[in-house]
Amino acid sequence: MLLNEFLKDHRKVEEQERKMSEHSRKAQEQEATIAELKASVGQQQKGIEVLTAQLKEQVAQIQKISARFEVSNSAPQAVSQR
């Protein structure tokens, strides 16, 4: 009877150790995935910063062109009469 209970308890311990090992493996996989996602987010943030800078540059160029256009349209123009 004692041997049967010992073997039963031993199987439970082995099963718990197996489960702990599996949980540890899954935790390591999740940590690796998190690291990959963080790297990806970092790259995306850099890309967004580059695009934002380009957009600001384009806005500045559009404003310059708009200002030139307004100046050229507001200047009096001589009309030739035929």
PDB file of N, CA, C and O in Angstrom, chain B, residues numbered from 101:
ATOM      1  N   MET B 101       0.823  -1.189   0.000  1.00  0.00           N
ATOM      2  CA  MET B 101       0.000   0.000   0.000  1.00  0.00           C
ATOM      3  C   MET B 101       0.870   1.258   0.000  1.00  0.00           C
ATOM      4  O   MET B 101       0.600   2.193  -0.753  1.00  0.00           O
ATOM      5  N   LEU B 102       1.889   1.289   0.819  1.00  0.00           N
ATOM      6  CA  LEU B 102       2.779   2.441   0.866  1.00  0.00           C
ATOM      7  C   LEU B 102       3.476   2.648  -0.469  1.00  0.00           C
ATOM      8  O   LEU B 102       3.645   3.778  -0.926  1.00  0.00           O
ATOM      9  N   LEU B 103       3.872   1.564  -1.078  1.00  0.00           N
ATOM     10  CA  LEU B 103       4.560   1.662  -2.360  1.00  0.00           C
ATOM     11  C   LEU B 103       3.636   2.255  -3.419  1.00  0.00           C
ATOM     12  O   LEU B 103       4.055   3.097  -4.212  1.00  0.00           O
ATOM     13  N   ASN B 104       2.386   1.816  -3.430  1.00  0.00           N
ATOM     14  CA  ASN B 104       1.418   2.348  -4.396  1.00  0.00           C
ATOM     15  C   ASN B 104       1.212   3.849  -4.200  1.00  0.00           C
ATOM     16  O   ASN B 104       1.155   4.600  -5.174  1.00  0.00           O
ATOM     17  N   GLU B 105       1.102   4.282  -2.964  1.00  0.00           N
ATOM     18  CA  GLU B 105       0.909   5.708  -2.680  1.00  0.00           C
ATOM     19  C   GLU B 105       2.157   6.497  -3.050  1.00  0.00           C
ATOM     20  O   GLU B 105       2.069   7.608  -3.572  1.00  0.00           O
ATOM     21  N   PHE B 106       3.316   5.912  -2.776  1.00  0.00           N
ATOM     22  CA  PHE B 106       4.566   6.569  -3.143  1.00  0.00           C
ATOM     23  C   PHE B 106       4.646   6.746  -4.657  1.00  0.00           C
ATOM     24  O   PHE B 106       4.989   7.822  -5.147  1.00  0.00           O
ATOM     25  N   LEU B 107       4.326   5.678  -5.395  1.00  0.00           N
ATOM     26  CA  LEU B 107       4.378   5.749  -6.852  1.00  0.00           C
ATOM     27  C   LEU B 107       3.363   6.762  -7.397  1.00  0.00           C
ATOM     28  O   LEU B 107       3.641   7.490  -8.350  1.00  0.00           O
ATOM     29  N   LYS B 108       2.196   6.791  -6.776  1.00  0.00           N
ATOM     30  CA  LYS B 108       1.163   7.736  -7.179  1.00  0.00           C
ATOM     31  C   LYS B 108       1.646   9.178  -6.953  1.00  0.00           C
ATOM     32  O   LYS B 108       1.501  10.032  -7.827  1.00  0.00           O
ATOM     33  N   ASP B 109       2.212   9.430  -5.791  1.00  0.00           N
ATOM     34  CA  ASP B 109       2.741  10.761  -5.476  1.00  0.00           C
ATOM     35  C   ASP B 109       3.919  11.105  -6.390  1.00  0.00           C
ATOM     36  O   ASP B 109       4.072  12.248  -6.822  1.00  0.00           O
ATOM     37  N   HIS B 110       4.737  10.109  -6.673  1.00  0.00           N
ATOM     38  CA  HIS B 110       5.894  10.324  -7.542  1.00  0.00           C
ATOM     39  C   HIS B 110       5.436  10.730  -8.951  1.00  0.00           C
ATOM     40  O   HIS B 110       6.033  11.608  -9.573  1.00  0.00           O
ATOM     41  N   ARG B 111       4.384  10.091  -9.444  1.00  0.00           N
ATOM     42  CA  ARG B 111       3.832  10.446 -10.756  1.00  0.00           C
ATOM     43  C   ARG B 111       3.289  11.873 -10.751  1.00  0.00           C
ATOM     44  O   ARG B 111       3.445  12.612 -11.722  1.00  0.00           O
ATOM     45  N   LYS B 112       2.652  12.245  -9.649  1.00  0.00           N
ATOM     46  CA  LYS B 112       2.134  13.612  -9.532  1.00  0.00           C
ATOM     47  C   LYS B 112       3.275  14.626  -9.583  1.00  0.00           C
ATOM     48  O   LYS B 112       3.174  15.657 -10.247  1.00  0.00           O
ATOM     49  N   VAL B 113       4.350  14.323  -8.879  1.00  0.00           N
ATOM     50  CA  VAL B 113       5.511  15.218  -8.864  1.00  0.00           C
ATOM     51  C   VAL B 113       6.113  15.316 -10.261  1.00  0.00           C
ATOM     52  O   VAL B 113       6.456  16.405 -10.722  1.00  0.00           O
ATOM     53  N   GLU B 114       6.239  14.181 -10.925  1.00  0.00           N
ATOM     54  CA  GLU B 114       6.781  14.191 -12.284  1.00  0.00           C
ATOM     55  C   GLU B 114       5.900  15.010 -13.223  1.00  0.00           C
ATOM     56  O   GLU B 114       6.403  15.764 -14.056  1.00  0.00           O
ATOM     57  N   GLU B 115       4.588  14.858 -13.086  1.00  0.00           N
ATOM     58  CA  GLU B 115       3.648  15.614 -13.915  1.00  0.00           C
ATOM     59  C   GLU B 115       3.763  17.113 -13.634  1.00  0.00           C
ATOM     60  O   GLU B 115       3.730  17.928 -14.556  1.00  0.00           O
ATOM     61  N   GLN B 116       3.896  17.464 -12.368  1.00  0.00           N
ATOM     62  CA  GLN B 116       4.054  18.876 -12.004  1.00  0.00           C
ATOM     63  C   GLN B 116       5.364  19.437 -12.562  1.00  0.00           C
ATOM     64  O   GLN B 116       5.408  20.570 -13.042  1.00  0.00           O
ATOM     65  N   GLU B 117       6.417  18.643 -12.494  1.00  0.00           N
ATOM     66  CA  GLU B 117       7.702  19.078 -13.050  1.00  0.00           C
ATOM     67  C   GLU B 117       7.604  19.269 -14.563  1.00  0.00           C
ATOM     68  O   GLU B 117       8.166  20.214 -15.116  1.00  0.00           O
ATOM     69  N   ARG B 118       6.891  18.368 -15.217  1.00  0.00           N
ATOM     70  CA  ARG B 118       6.694  18.484 -16.663  1.00  0.00           C
ATOM     71  C   ARG B 118       5.921  19.762 -16.991  1.00  0.00           C
ATOM     72  O   ARG B 118       6.276  20.495 -17.914  1.00  0.00           O
ATOM     73  N   LYS B 119       4.866  20.015 -16.226  1.00  0.00           N
ATOM     74  CA  LYS B 119       4.067  21.218 -16.450  1.00  0.00           C
ATOM     75  C   LYS B 119       4.892  22.478 -16.195  1.00  0.00           C
ATOM     76  O   LYS B 119       4.787  23.454 -16.939  1.00  0.00           O
ATOM     77  N   MET B 120       5.703  22.457 -15.153  1.00  0.00           N
ATOM     78  CA  MET B 120       6.549  23.614 -14.852  1.00  0.00           C
ATOM     79  C   MET B 120       7.549  23.855 -15.980  1.00  0.00           C
ATOM     80  O   MET B 120       7.805  24.997 -16.363  1.00  0.00           O
ATOM     81  N   SER B 121       8.101  22.786 -16.498  1.00  0.00           N
ATOM     82  CA  SER B 121       9.049  22.897 -17.603  1.00  0.00           C
ATOM     83  C   SER B 121       8.363  23.480 -18.837  1.00  0.00           C
ATOM     84  O   SER B 121       8.924  24.333 -19.525  1.00  0.00           O
ATOM     85  N   GLU B 122       7.154  23.016 -19.107  1.00  0.00           N
ATOM     86  CA  GLU B 122       6.381  23.523 -20.244  1.00  0.00           C
ATOM     87  C   GLU B 122       6.053  25.004 -20.058  1.00  0.00           C
ATOM     88  O   GLU B 122       6.164  25.787 -21.001  1.00  0.00           O
ATOM     89  N   HIS B 123       5.653  25.387 -18.855  1.00  0.00           N
ATOM     90  CA  HIS B 123       5.356  26.794 -18.569  1.00  0.00           C
ATOM     91  C   HIS B 123       6.610  27.654 -18.736  1.00  0.00           C
ATOM     92  O   HIS B 123       6.541  28.767 -19.257  1.00  0.00           O
ATOM     93  N   SER B 124       7.724  27.144 -18.304  1.00  0.00           N
ATOM     94  CA  SER B 124       8.983  27.871 -18.435  1.00  0.00           C
ATOM     95  C   SER B 124       9.343  28.063 -19.909  1.00  0.00           C
ATOM     96  O   SER B 124       9.781  29.141 -20.311  1.00  0.00           O
ATOM     97  N   ARG B 125       9.158  27.025 -20.700  1.00  0.00           N
ATOM     98  CA  ARG B 125       9.435  27.105 -22.136  1.00  0.00           C
ATOM     99  C   ARG B 125       8.525  28.132 -22.800  1.00  0.00           C
ATOM    100  O   ARG B 125       8.974  28.938 -23.615  1.00  0.00           O
ATOM    101  N   LYS B 126       7.246  28.094 -22.446  1.00  0.00           N
ATOM    102  CA  LYS B 126       6.301  29.051 -23.023  1.00  0.00           C
ATOM    103  C   LYS B 126       6.641  30.480 -22.605  1.00  0.00           C
ATOM    104  O   LYS B 126       6.519  31.407 -23.406  1.00  0.00           O
ATOM    105  N   ALA B 127       7.061  30.659 -21.371  1.00  0.00           N
ATOM    106  CA  ALA B 127       7.445  31.991 -20.894  1.00  0.00           C
ATOM    107  C   ALA B 127       8.644  32.514 -21.683  1.00  0.00           C
ATOM    108  O   ALA B 127       8.693  33.694 -22.031  1.00  0.00           O
ATOM    109  N   GLN B 128       9.603  31.646 -21.964  1.00  0.00           N
ATOM    110  CA  GLN B 128      10.768  32.055 -22.756  1.00  0.00           C
ATOM    111  C   GLN B 128      10.361  32.437 -24.178  1.00  0.00           C
ATOM    112  O   GLN B 128      10.873  33.408 -24.736  1.00  0.00           O
ATOM    113  N   GLU B 129       9.444  31.675 -24.757  1.00  0.00           N
ATOM    114  CA  GLU B 129       8.951  31.992 -26.099  1.00  0.00           C
ATOM    115  C   GLU B 129       8.247  33.349 -26.101  1.00  0.00           C
ATOM    116  O   GLU B 129       8.424  34.151 -27.017  1.00  0.00           O
ATOM    117  N   GLN B 130       7.450  33.591 -25.064  1.00  0.00           N
ATOM    118  CA  GLN B 130       6.738  34.862 -24.976  1.00  0.00           C
ATOM    119  C   GLN B 130       7.713  36.024 -24.806  1.00  0.00           C
ATOM    120  O   GLN B 130       7.512  37.093 -25.383  1.00  0.00           O
ATOM    121  N   GLU B 131       8.755  35.823 -24.025  1.00  0.00           N
ATOM    122  CA  GLU B 131       9.759  36.873 -23.845  1.00  0.00           C
ATOM    123  C   GLU B 131      10.457  37.182 -25.170  1.00  0.00           C
ATOM    124  O   GLU B 131      10.738  38.341 -25.473  1.00  0.00           O
ATOM    125  N   ALA B 132      10.731  36.144 -25.952  1.00  0.00           N
ATOM    126  CA  ALA B 132      11.360  36.353 -27.264  1.00  0.00           C
ATOM    127  C   ALA B 132      10.409  37.112 -28.194  1.00  0.00           C
ATOM    128  O   ALA B 132      10.828  38.010 -28.924  1.00  0.00           O
ATOM    129  N   THR B 133       9.138  36.743 -28.158  1.00  0.00           N
ATOM    130  CA  THR B 133       8.142  37.432 -28.979  1.00  0.00           C
ATOM    131  C   THR B 133       8.024  38.892 -28.571  1.00  0.00           C
ATOM    132  O   THR B 133       7.932  39.773 -29.427  1.00  0.00           O
ATOM    133  N   ILE B 134       8.026  39.150 -27.283  1.00  0.00           N
ATOM    134  CA  ILE B 134       7.943  40.524 -26.779  1.00  0.00           C
ATOM    135  C   ILE B 134       9.141  41.333 -27.263  1.00  0.00           C
ATOM    136  O   ILE B 134       8.992  42.482 -27.679  1.00  0.00           O
ATOM    137  N   ALA B 135      10.317  40.737 -27.210  1.00  0.00           N
ATOM    138  CA  ALA B 135      11.524  41.432 -27.676  1.00  0.00           C
ATOM    139  C   ALA B 135      11.418  41.763 -29.167  1.00  0.00           C
ATOM    140  O   ALA B 135      11.791  42.857 -29.588  1.00  0.00           O
ATOM    141  N   GLU B 136      10.912  40.822 -29.961  1.00  0.00           N
ATOM    142  CA  GLU B 136      10.738  41.067 -31.396  1.00  0.00           C
ATOM    143  C   GLU B 136       9.733  42.189 -31.636  1.00  0.00           C
ATOM    144  O   GLU B 136       9.949  43.053 -32.486  1.00  0.00           O
ATOM    145  N   LEU B 137       8.639  42.172 -30.885  1.00  0.00           N
ATOM    146  CA  LEU B 137       7.616  43.206 -31.048  1.00  0.00           C
ATOM    147  C   LEU B 137       8.143  44.579 -30.652  1.00  0.00           C
ATOM    148  O   LEU B 137       7.835  45.580 -31.300  1.00  0.00           O
ATOM    149  N   LYS B 138       8.936  44.623 -29.587  1.00  0.00           N
ATOM    150  CA  LYS B 138       9.523  45.899 -29.167  1.00  0.00           C
ATOM    151  C   LYS B 138      10.446  46.445 -30.254  1.00  0.00           C
ATOM    152  O   LYS B 138      10.444  47.644 -30.534  1.00  0.00           O
ATOM    153  N   ALA B 139      11.227  45.569 -30.859  1.00  0.00           N
ATOM    154  CA  ALA B 139      12.123  45.995 -31.938  1.00  0.00           C
ATOM    155  C   ALA B 139      11.313  46.514 -33.126  1.00  0.00           C
ATOM    156  O   ALA B 139      11.666  47.523 -33.736  1.00  0.00           O
ATOM    157  N   SER B 140      10.236  45.821 -33.442  1.00  0.00           N
ATOM    158  CA  SER B 140       9.376  46.232 -34.549  1.00  0.00           C
ATOM    159  C   SER B 140       8.737  47.588 -34.272  1.00  0.00           C
ATOM    160  O   SER B 140       8.670  48.440 -35.158  1.00  0.00           O
ATOM    161  N   VAL B 141       8.274  47.783 -33.058  1.00  0.00           N
ATOM    162  CA  VAL B 141       7.672  49.065 -32.677  1.00  0.00           C
ATOM    163  C   VAL B 141       8.710  50.177 -32.784  1.00  0.00           C
ATOM    164  O   VAL B 141       8.400  51.275 -33.246  1.00  0.00           O
ATOM    165  N   GLY B 142       9.928  49.898 -32.365  1.00  0.00           N
ATOM    166  CA  GLY B 142      10.999  50.891 -32.467  1.00  0.00           C
ATOM    167  C   GLY B 142      11.254  51.299 -33.907  1.00  0.00           C
ATOM    168  O   GLY B 142      11.433  52.481 -34.201  1.00  0.00           O
ATOM    169  N   GLN B 143      11.271  50.324 -34.800  1.00  0.00           N
ATOM    170  CA  GLN B 143      11.478  50.618 -36.222  1.00  0.00           C
ATOM    171  C   GLN B 143      10.313  51.429 -36.779  1.00  0.00           C
ATOM    172  O   GLN B 143      10.511  52.355 -37.566  1.00  0.00           O
ATOM    173  N   GLN B 144       9.105  51.078 -36.369  1.00  0.00           N
ATOM    174  CA  GLN B 144       7.933  51.811 -36.839  1.00  0.00           C
ATOM    175  C   GLN B 144       7.961  53.255 -36.340  1.00  0.00           C
ATOM    176  O   GLN B 144       7.603  54.177 -37.074  1.00  0.00           O
ATOM    177  N   GLN B 145       8.382  53.447 -35.102  1.00  0.00           N
ATOM    178  CA  GLN B 145       8.458  54.799 -34.558  1.00  0.00           C
ATOM    179  C   GLN B 145       9.474  55.636 -35.333  1.00  0.00           C
ATOM    180  O   GLN B 145       9.233  56.809 -35.619  1.00  0.00           O
ATOM    181  N   LYS B 146      10.606  55.030 -35.669  1.00  0.00           N
ATOM    182  CA  LYS B 146      11.606  55.751 -36.469  1.00  0.00           C
ATOM    183  C   LYS B 146      11.034  56.112 -37.835  1.00  0.00           C
ATOM    184  O   LYS B 146      11.240  57.220 -38.329  1.00  0.00           O
ATOM    185  N   GLY B 147      10.320  55.177 -38.437  1.00  0.00           N
ATOM    186  CA  GLY B 147       9.692  55.439 -39.735  1.00  0.00           C
ATOM    187  C   GLY B 147       8.679  56.570 -39.653  1.00  0.00           C
ATOM    188  O   GLY B 147       8.612  57.419 -40.542  1.00  0.00           O
ATOM    189  N   ILE B 148       7.899  56.579 -38.591  1.00  0.00           N
ATOM    190  CA  ILE B 148       6.913  57.642 -38.394  1.00  0.00           C
ATOM    191  C   ILE B 148       7.610  58.986 -38.233  1.00  0.00           C
ATOM    192  O   ILE B 148       7.150  59.996 -38.766  1.00  0.00           O
ATOM    193  N   GLU B 149       8.712  58.998 -37.502  1.00  0.00           N
ATOM    194  CA  GLU B 149       9.463  60.245 -37.321  1.00  0.00           C
ATOM    195  C   GLU B 149       9.988  60.764 -38.657  1.00  0.00           C
ATOM    196  O   GLU B 149       9.937  61.965 -38.922  1.00  0.00           O
ATOM    197  N   VAL B 150      10.492  59.863 -39.496  1.00  0.00           N
ATOM    198  CA  VAL B 150      10.997  60.262 -40.814  1.00  0.00           C
ATOM    199  C   VAL B 150       9.854  60.824 -41.658  1.00  0.00           C
ATOM    200  O   VAL B 150       9.997  61.871 -42.288  1.00  0.00           O
ATOM    201  N   LEU B 151       8.723  60.125 -41.666  1.00  0.00           N
ATOM    202  CA  LEU B 151       7.578  60.588 -42.451  1.00  0.00           C
ATOM    203  C   LEU B 151       7.053  61.926 -41.939  1.00  0.00           C
ATOM    204  O   LEU B 151       6.653  62.781 -42.729  1.00  0.00           O
ATOM    205  N   THR B 152       7.054  62.107 -40.629  1.00  0.00           N
ATOM    206  CA  THR B 152       6.613  63.373 -40.043  1.00  0.00           C
ATOM    207  C   THR B 152       7.523  64.510 -40.479  1.00  0.00           C
ATOM    208  O   THR B 152       7.046  65.592 -40.824  1.00  0.00           O
ATOM    209  N   ALA B 153       8.820  64.274 -40.465  1.00  0.00           N
ATOM    210  CA  ALA B 153       9.774  65.298 -40.899  1.00  0.00           C
ATOM    211  C   ALA B 153       9.560  65.635 -42.375  1.00  0.00           C
ATOM    212  O   ALA B 153       9.590  66.805 -42.757  1.00  0.00           O
ATOM    213  N   GLN B 154       9.344  64.616 -43.200  1.00  0.00           N
ATOM    214  CA  GLN B 154       9.105  64.859 -44.625  1.00  0.00           C
ATOM    215  C   GLN B 154       7.817  65.647 -44.835  1.00  0.00           C
ATOM    216  O   GLN B 154       7.761  66.552 -45.668  1.00  0.00           O
ATOM    217  N   LEU B 155       6.796  65.300 -44.080  1.00  0.00           N
ATOM    218  CA  LEU B 155       5.516  65.999 -44.192  1.00  0.00           C
ATOM    219  C   LEU B 155       5.658  67.463 -43.791  1.00  0.00           C
ATOM    220  O   LEU B 155       5.105  68.345 -44.447  1.00  0.00           O
ATOM    221  N   LYS B 156       6.396  67.721 -42.717  1.00  0.00           N
ATOM    222  CA  LYS B 156       6.619  69.107 -42.290  1.00  0.00           C
ATOM    223  C   LYS B 156       7.367  69.889 -43.366  1.00  0.00           C
ATOM    224  O   LYS B 156       7.070  71.058 -43.615  1.00  0.00           O
ATOM    225  N   GLU B 157       8.326  69.245 -43.992  1.00  0.00           N
ATOM    226  CA  GLU B 157       9.086  69.886 -45.066  1.00  0.00           C
ATOM    227  C   GLU B 157       8.173  70.215 -46.247  1.00  0.00           C
ATOM    228  O   GLU B 157       8.271  71.294 -46.832  1.00  0.00           O
ATOM    229  N   GLN B 158       7.292  69.287 -46.593  1.00  0.00           N
ATOM    230  CA  GLN B 158       6.362  69.528 -47.691  1.00  0.00           C
ATOM    231  C   GLN B 158       5.390  70.655 -47.353  1.00  0.00           C
ATOM    232  O   GLN B 158       5.068  71.474 -48.215  1.00  0.00           O
ATOM    233  N   VAL B 159       4.924  70.703 -46.120  1.00  0.00           N
ATOM    234  CA  VAL B 159       4.026  71.776 -45.690  1.00  0.00           C
ATOM    235  C   VAL B 159       4.728  73.120 -45.827  1.00  0.00           C
ATOM    236  O   VAL B 159       4.133  74.089 -46.299  1.00  0.00           O
ATOM    237  N   ALA B 160       5.987  73.181 -45.418  1.00  0.00           N
ATOM    238  CA  ALA B 160       6.747  74.426 -45.527  1.00  0.00           C
ATOM    239  C   ALA B 160       6.889  74.841 -46.994  1.00  0.00           C
ATOM    240  O   ALA B 160       6.757  76.020 -47.323  1.00  0.00           O
ATOM    241  N   GLN B 161       7.156  73.883 -47.861  1.00  0.00           N
ATOM    242  CA  GLN B 161       7.285  74.190 -49.289  1.00  0.00           C
ATOM    243  C   GLN B 161       5.960  74.682 -49.865  1.00  0.00           C
ATOM    244  O   GLN B 161       5.936  75.627 -50.654  1.00  0.00           O
ATOM    245  N   ILE B 162       4.874  74.053 -49.479  1.00  0.00           N
ATOM    246  CA  ILE B 162       3.548  74.473 -49.952  1.00  0.00           C
ATOM    247  C   ILE B 162       3.247  75.887 -49.477  1.00  0.00           C
ATOM    248  O   ILE B 162       2.709  76.695 -50.234  1.00  0.00           O
ATOM    249  N   GLN B 163       3.587  76.189 -48.239  1.00  0.00           N
ATOM    250  CA  GLN B 163       3.350  77.532 -47.714  1.00  0.00           C
ATOM    251  C   GLN B 163       4.165  78.572 -48.480  1.00  0.00           C
ATOM    252  O   GLN B 163       3.663  79.657 -48.772  1.00  0.00           O
ATOM    253  N   LYS B 164       5.417  78.249 -48.809  1.00  0.00           N
ATOM    254  CA  LYS B 164       6.250  79.177 -49.587  1.00  0.00           C
ATOM    255  C   LYS B 164       5.635  79.426 -50.961  1.00  0.00           C
ATOM    256  O   LYS B 164       5.551  80.568 -51.414  1.00  0.00           O
ATOM    257  N   ILE B 165       5.213  78.362 -51.612  1.00  0.00           N
ATOM    258  CA  ILE B 165       4.620  78.487 -52.945  1.00  0.00           C
ATOM    259  C   ILE B 165       3.311  79.264 -52.865  1.00  0.00           C
ATOM    260  O   ILE B 165       3.039  80.102 -53.725  1.00  0.00           O
ATOM    261  N   SER B 166       2.507  78.999 -51.857  1.00  0.00           N
ATOM    262  CA  SER B 166       1.249  79.733 -51.683  1.00  0.00           C
ATOM    263  C   SER B 166       1.516  81.213 -51.469  1.00  0.00           C
ATOM    264  O   SER B 166       0.813  82.061 -52.020  1.00  0.00           O
ATOM    265  N   ALA B 167       2.524  81.524 -50.673  1.00  0.00           N
ATOM    266  CA  ALA B 167       2.866  82.927 -50.426  1.00  0.00           C
ATOM    267  C   ALA B 167       3.312  83.598 -51.721  1.00  0.00           C
ATOM    268  O   ALA B 167       2.920  84.733 -51.991  1.00  0.00           O
ATOM    269  N   ARG B 168       4.117  82.923 -52.516  1.00  0.00           N
ATOM    270  CA  ARG B 168       4.554  83.481 -53.802  1.00  0.00           C
ATOM    271  C   ARG B 168       3.362  83.704 -54.732  1.00  0.00           C
ATOM    272  O   ARG B 168       3.272  84.725 -55.414  1.00  0.00           O
ATOM    273  N   PHE B 169       2.469  82.752 -54.745  1.00  0.00           N
ATOM    274  CA  PHE B 169       1.289  82.841 -55.604  1.00  0.00           C
ATOM    275  C   PHE B 169       0.425  84.030 -55.200  1.00  0.00           C
ATOM    276  O   PHE B 169      -0.062  84.765 -56.059  1.00  0.00           O
ATOM    277  N   GLU B 170       0.233  84.222 -53.901  1.00  0.00           N
ATOM    278  CA  GLU B 170      -0.563  85.347 -53.412  1.00  0.00           C
ATOM    279  C   GLU B 170       0.091  86.668 -53.787  1.00  0.00           C
ATOM    280  O   GLU B 170      -0.592  87.606 -54.198  1.00  0.00           O
ATOM    281  N   VAL B 171       1.398  86.745 -53.648  1.00  0.00           N
ATOM    282  CA  VAL B 171       2.116  87.973 -53.989  1.00  0.00           C
ATOM    283  C   VAL B 171       1.989  88.256 -55.483  1.00  0.00           C
ATOM    284  O   VAL B 171       1.752  89.396 -55.881  1.00  0.00           O
ATOM    285  N   SER B 172       2.144  87.237 -56.299  1.00  0.00           N
ATOM    286  CA  SER B 172       2.078  87.452 -57.754  1.00  0.00           C
ATOM    287  C   SER B 172       0.663  87.800 -58.203  1.00  0.00           C
ATOM    288  O   SER B 172       0.502  88.540 -59.174  1.00  0.00           O
ATOM    289  N   ASN B 173      -0.349  87.299 -57.538  1.00  0.00           N
ATOM    290  CA  ASN B 173      -1.730  87.607 -57.909  1.00  0.00           C
ATOM    291  C   ASN B 173      -2.173  88.963 -57.384  1.00  0.00           C
ATOM    292  O   ASN B 173      -3.047  89.593 -57.979  1.00  0.00           O
ATOM    293  N   SER B 174      -1.602  89.421 -56.302  1.00  0.00           N
ATOM    294  CA  SER B 174      -2.024  90.691 -55.724  1.00  0.00           C
ATOM    295  C   SER B 174      -1.292  91.877 -56.340  1.00  0.00           C
ATOM    296  O   SER B 174      -1.718  93.019 -56.165  1.00  0.00           O
ATOM    297  N   ALA B 175      -0.217  91.633 -57.044  1.00  0.00           N
ATOM    298  CA  ALA B 175       0.525  92.724 -57.686  1.00  0.00           C
ATOM    299  C   ALA B 175      -0.295  93.266 -58.849  1.00  0.00           C
ATOM    300  O   ALA B 175      -0.886  92.504 -59.614  1.00  0.00           O
ATOM    301  N   PRO B 176      -0.324  94.596 -58.976  1.00  0.00           N
ATOM    302  CA  PRO B 176      -1.092  95.165 -60.099  1.00  0.00           C
ATOM    303  C   PRO B 176      -0.477  94.744 -61.432  1.00  0.00           C
ATOM    304  O   PRO B 176       0.742  94.713 -61.599  1.00  0.00           O
ATOM    305  N   GLN B 177      -1.332  94.434 -62.338  1.00  0.00           N
ATOM    306  CA  GLN B 177      -0.866  93.998 -63.644  1.00  0.00           C
ATOM    307  C   GLN B 177      -1.345  94.993 -64.693  1.00  0.00           C
ATOM    308  O   GLN B 177      -2.491  95.443 -64.685  1.00  0.00           O
ATOM    309  N   ALA B 178      -0.455  95.305 -65.564  1.00  0.00           N
ATOM    310  CA  ALA B 178      -0.813  96.216 -66.645  1.00  0.00           C
ATOM    311  C   ALA B 178      -1.553  95.444 -67.718  1.00  0.00           C
ATOM    312  O   ALA B 178      -1.125  94.377 -68.157  1.00  0.00           O
ATOM    313  N   VAL B 179      -2.649  95.998 -68.117  1.00  0.00           N
ATOM    314  CA  VAL B 179      -3.442  95.353 -69.154  1.00  0.00           C
ATOM    315  C   VAL B 179      -3.246  96.144 -70.444  1.00  0.00           C
ATOM    316  O   VAL B 179      -3.433  97.360 -70.488  1.00  0.00           O
ATOM    317  N   SER B 180      -2.884  95.454 -71.433  1.00  0.00           N
ATOM    318  CA  SER B 180      -2.693  96.148 -72.713  1.00  0.00           C
ATOM    319  C   SER B 180      -4.025  96.219 -73.443  1.00  0.00           C
ATOM    320  O   SER B 180      -4.763  95.238 -73.528  1.00  0.00           O
ATOM    321  N   GLN B 181      -4.306  97.376 -73.955  1.00  0.00           N
ATOM    322  CA  GLN B 181      -5.546  97.542 -74.707  1.00  0.00           C
ATOM    323  C   GLN B 181      -5.212  97.595 -76.186  1.00  0.00           C
ATOM    324  O   GLN B 181      -4.285  98.293 -76.597  1.00  0.00           O
ATOM    325  N   ARG B 182      -5.922  96.900 -76.938  1.00  0.00           N
ATOM    326  CA  ARG B 182      -5.657  96.873 -78.380  1.00  0.00           C
ATOM    327  C   ARG B 182      -6.712  97.596 -79.127  1.00  0.00           C
ATOM    328  O   ARG B 182      -6.654  97.676 -80.354  1.00  0.00           O
TER     329      ARG B 182
END
